[in-house]
Amino acid sequence: MKAAPHADRAPAATQAPAERPDLIAWRQRHAIRQSNAAQPIPSARTYKRATKHRNRDW
């Protein structure tokens, strides 16, 4: 069997396409969120104890 000419060079069709920039950014954000460097973001929706039906005076 003979090797194909220029077998050491891969044709452009078999090379993996470059990854989309938005996917690269997503992967970076995902890696940071999954790492130990992730910090919780304080939420405005915290539990507040309030009286229920406080306007029932009548």
N, C-alpha and C positions, 0 to 999 in steps of 0.2 A: 504494500500500500504506500502510495506516495502522499506526502503531506501537501496540503493545499498551499498555493503560493502566498507568501506573506502571512503565514499562519501565526506568527508572533504578534501581529497587529489585529485587534478585534475590529470588525466592521462597526459602523456607527449604529446600525440597527440592533446589535446585540448588547450595546452598552446600556446600563441603567440610566434613565433620564434624571436630570438634576431635580432635587426635591423642591416643591413649591415653597416660596418664602413664608407663606402663612402657616404651613405645616411645620417649618423649622421653628418659628416663633411659638407655636402651640406646644411642640415638644419641650422647648426650654421652660415654658411656664408650667407644664405638667411635671417636669422633673423637679422644679423648685417646690411645687405644692406637695409632692410626695416625699420630699427630703426632710431632714431634721431642722432645716432652716425655716420651715413654714411656721408662721405665727398666726394665731387667730385674730380676726378683725372684730373689734367690739361692735356689737349690733345695737341699733337704737331700740329694737323691740325687746326690752328686758321685762321681766315680771315685775309688776307693780301691784301691791295689794290695795284694793279700793272697795268701798262699800257698794253693795249691789242695791239697786232700786232706791237710790238716795233721794229721788224726787217724788216719792210717794207720800206726800203730806196730806192728801185730801181723802 
